[in-house]
Every structure is written in structure tokens, then in C-alpha cells.
Amino acid sequence: MAQQHSINRRNFLTGTGLAAIGLAAPGLLAACGGGDNGSGGGTTTGGATGGSTGTSGAGSAASSAGGAPAEKTTVELWMDIQGDANQKYFNTNVIDAFHQAVPNVTVKVTYYKGQDLRQQIQTALQARSGPDIVRGPAATQTIAWSQAGVLADLTSYADKYGWADKLDSWAVEAFTQDKKIFALPLRFDTMMLYYNKTLFDSKGWQQPKNRSELEALAAEIDSAGITPFGTSNVDWKAASEWLMSIFFNLSAGPEKVYEALTGKLDFTDPVFVDSAKLLQSYFDKGWMSGGTDNYFAVPSQEIGANFGNGKVAMIPQGEWFMSQVGNYFGEKANNDNEWDWMPFPSLNDDVPYPTYPIGIGGSLAINEASSKKDAAAAFLNWYYTDRDAALQRMADVPATYNIPIPIKEGDLPKDMDPRSARVITEVNKAVEAGNYGYVTWTWWPPKSDVWVYQGFDQVLTKKITPEQYCQQLSDTFKQEQSKGSIPQIITRNS
């Protein structure tokens, strides 16, 4: 049975062990909520368009980095950040800021494309070499690495630096095995529904909160010659797991998902079959991207452009899309339109509104082969515990730098885009209230997660039925469950 764990922050370091599942897990960076850009390749490309270009908060971090090596030390970090502006932002607001706070430790960054980084880190870890700081995947793949003995145990650093009081436990527990922490969450993920606000206002459309309102709205949008939902797997082949994360949690419901992930309910249960059927029906009606053919053929850039000009009304996407959606609206896109987002409506009367599927987008860890673990840990500590710097990064680059730390009312910088700020505050409220679900790339074991999107693509092309899809999911899940390949599942919090 999968290991369960309370979401309560006080239980930060508790947990139980999982059996080894090997090093070569599928989708090294692919399981990060659609990568770290939400549109393809597993590459961090979030637009660094925020207002801060200095080293905000760096000075206040010196004390939090206590314990850094007394002698000058250089550590290596490999990252998958693409684009000159994005790399410049990371260099200035992360690396240079850290150097100012902890002068004795130098972080040398090498940038790779997502697929290249995936291959380089995989090969290096197997050879017991590579960077000191490991930019890793979501929880299930990181578990494989920790079980293979290639990631350092961070528990002593967690104790030393007091991370239990500074990070959200639900996000760290996904990387906790046998009461030992092997990675820290790079970013929290959730799924939501972006919409063309100008279009909605002009048509008098209201935000739907339940299935009947959503379907009535989709039918009206469709009748107006506008595509209700824009989505595509052209640039990111795992895109179907985004959609299934929504439909499993908002249709079957997070309680049922939790029961399935903890072995109390089978994935062949009608609630999961019906969830797949419901999503399939939206494609069959042409509500999703105008139909299945377009889903497999139209690139995300074209969908984004049509979203901005009002030919597409809504886009079901993760919070990571927030760093790019602005490119399709306003002056950048030569239109006068505005965008906003809403929680995805409940698709089942038993599912409270709003409910947010949550998870982790990537991780940072320390290479067990590193001879500079203390210096690497000093960087991790600064990155996660200098709140001023962390909060400013969240404000500067929407969603990309949203590390899971406790946020109180008034904590977020006043210059932060209110739409971006609302994601953070709403997810925090949902966690506290227990209105959260489980995204597949964090809480499903690796092979099951791959089947979630590959199998549903076969449902869309009519190669298999929803019943067959769920049967294969069940079979795959049980195999992985028997090997202990499932991360700690945060329990339901009422």
C-alpha cells in the first residue's frame, strides 16, 4: 500500500521507506507539470519580464546561510533555463544575489536545453559524477534516484537550518523516504482555467463553477464560432496528463483519487472511467481545440495567438503558463485584450468549488558523489529561506519561482501582478481548507504517470476504450505499488 502522510506542517520529517525502483526512470524532467514551461520540452523558459533586476533580499540572507564553508568553495549547478533574458535574470537575481549573501561559496551554472540536461544528469549520476547541486524531476523519479543511492540525504541540513518551519511540509514530504529528505521542491504546481477576459466581458459570460454551467457556456461559445478550450500536445507530448489531472480530480474527486493512490480503490472504478469518458466527450463535441485532430496538429503558439485574439475562449493549463500568456495579449500581441484565470469548475456535485489539483514542478537536490555538500546545502538554504529574495522572484517572474513556503496575507510584494499573487494565495487557502487534489506527475508512480497521457491519447484516437484505458492504468499501478514505487501521499485534510 502507498505510504500516507499528513499535510500538517508539524509532521515535516516523518514518513516511511519505499523499495528501490532503479535509476533509469522515464521522463526525467518531463514529469514536472508539463515541464517547467508548460508548453514543451521540459525546459524552464518562463519569461523573466518582472521589474526587479537587482539582488533583492540578498543582504538579509547572510545569517540564514550560517554554516557555509569557511574556505572559498565552488559548486556546480546544471540548469535548463532557456533564453538570454531568462538566464540573465537567474544569474542576477539568484546566483549573484547568493554570492553577495554567502561570499565564500561560488555557484558555477551551466545551462542546457531540457532534453540535453535530462540526458547529461542521468548519465552523470549513474557514473557517480556530475554537478554538486542536482536540478531534478518531480517526486516519483527523484525517489528512484534516492533509492539508487545517488542523492545525498538532506535531513541533517534540514535540522541544522530549521527547514521544517520555513517550507510547506506537503511539498517536502513528497521527497521524503524512510524519514530522510533527498530533495527540495523547485516549484509548486496546480491546474487552472485561463480565459480571455475581454471576450467574456463583451459577451456577458460569467465564470462557471460547476459542470452544468461549464457545459452550457461551452455550448454557447461553440455556437458563436469560437473554440471553447484551447489545448495541444504538439509541443509537449505529456499534455494529456494535465487534462486528466483536472478530470480525475474535478470529476471523480480528490477523495476517490486519494483512495486509489493508497490502494483502497481500483482505477477501474466507474468514477475514473466516467472521468475519461467525460473528457473524451468534450473532444468529440469539438470543444477541446476544435477536436482531436487539432489537438495532435496545432502547435501551442498558434493556440496562444488565437486565445489572445478571441478565437479561443479558455485554456486549461498549469500555473507555469502564466509566465507566457501575457505574450498573447495587449501591446505585445497587437490587440487590446486582457486575460485572467479562474479555478476549473467542479465536474461533480460532491467536489467542492474551488478545488485545486496540486503537485511539484521539479526539485533541487545534492549529488551524493559531491565532495562539497556543505557548500551546496548553503545554496539550497539561501534559495529557500531568504524570504525577501524568494518573494521578489515570485513577483518578478509569474509562477516560475513559486517555491512552496508559508504565505500570509500581506507577504507578497505590492508590485506583484494580482493574477499571479492570487494563484499563490488561493492555493495556500485550498491546502489549509483541504480543497486540494493530486496532479499525476507528482503522486502517480512513474510508469503509471506515463500511461496516464500515452493511454489517453489512444482513447482520443479510438484505439482503446476508456474502460481499457483505466484497466491498463490499474494493472500498471498495482505492479508499481507492489514494488513500493509510490511517493508519500498527503492525506485528506478536512
FENDA-V787424 format. One line per field, one symbol per residue. phi: phi as a letter, one per 20 degrees, with the letter a starting at -180 (. if undefined). psi: psi as a letter, one per 30 degrees, with the letter a starting at -180 (. if undefined). burial: b if it has 16 or more other ideal C-beta (glycine too) atoms within 10 Angstrom, else e. A space follows every 10 residues. Layout:
BEGIN
phi->???
psi->???
burial->???
END
This chain:
BEGIN
phi->.ffdbfefff egdeqcecff cneeffmgdf edmmmdcmcq nmdfcgfedf eecedgnfff egffegofgf efcdddcdcd edngffffff ffedffffff fcffdddedd ecfgfffgff fgffffelbo ffddedefgf ffggfffemd dffegfffff emfgedcffg ffffddclmc edacffaedb dbcebffffg ffemedffdb ffffffffff fffemdffcd bbdfebfegf ffffffffee dfofffffff fdmebefegg fefffffffg fffffnfelm pfgfgeceff ffffffffen ecebcfbeff fffcgffdcm ffdlbdecdb cbffffdbfe efdecdfcac dnbcbcffff ecfffffffg ffgedeffff fffgffcgmf dffecgcdgn ffgfefggff ffgffffgff ffenecdcff fddefgffff fgefffgfff emfcegffgf ffffffffff ffemedffef ffde
psi->kkklkkfkff hegllllklk gleikkieff hhhhagfgfk fgkjgkkigl fkgaikfeef feefgkflke lkkklkkklh kkkeeeeeee eefdeeeeee eiffkkjjkk klleeeeeee eeeeeeghaa lekjjaaaee eeeeeeffgf kkkgeeeeee fhfefflkee eeffgkkhgk kflkkekkll kajkljeeee effgklkkfl eeeeeeeeee eefggkkekk lkgefjfgff feeeeeeeef dekfeeeeee fggfkkffkf eeeeeeeeee eeeefgejgg leeeegekle eeeeefeegg fkeljjllff ffffeffglb eeghlgllla llkklkgkff jkkkkjklak illkakkffk gheeeeeeee eeeffjeeee eeeeeejkee gikjlkklkf ekkfgkkfee eeeeeeeeee eefgilajke fefkleeeee eeeeeeeeee ggelleeeee eeeeeeeeee efghgklkkk lkj.
burial->ebbbbbbebe bbbebeebee beeebebbbb bbbbbbbbbb bbbbbbbbbb ebeebbbbee beebbeebbe eebebbbbbb bbbeebbebb ebbbbebbbe bbeebbbebe bbebeebbeb bbebbeeeeb bbbbbbbbbb bbbbbbbbeb bbbbbebbee bebbebbbbb bbbbbbbeeb bbbbbbbbbb bbbbbbbbbb eebebeebee beebbebbee bbeeebbbbb bbbbbbbbbb bbbbbbbbbb bbbbbbbbbb bbeebebbbe bbbbbbbbbb ebbeebbbbb bbebbeebeb bbbbbbbbbb bbbbbbbbbb bbbbbbebbe eebebebbbb bbbbbbbbee beebbbbbbb bbbbbbbbbb ebbbbbbbbb bbbbbbbebb bbbbbbbbbb bbbbbebeee ebbeebeebb bbbbebbbeb beeebbbbbb bbbbbbbbbb bbbebbbbbb eeebebebbb bbbbebbeeb beebbbbbbb bbee
END
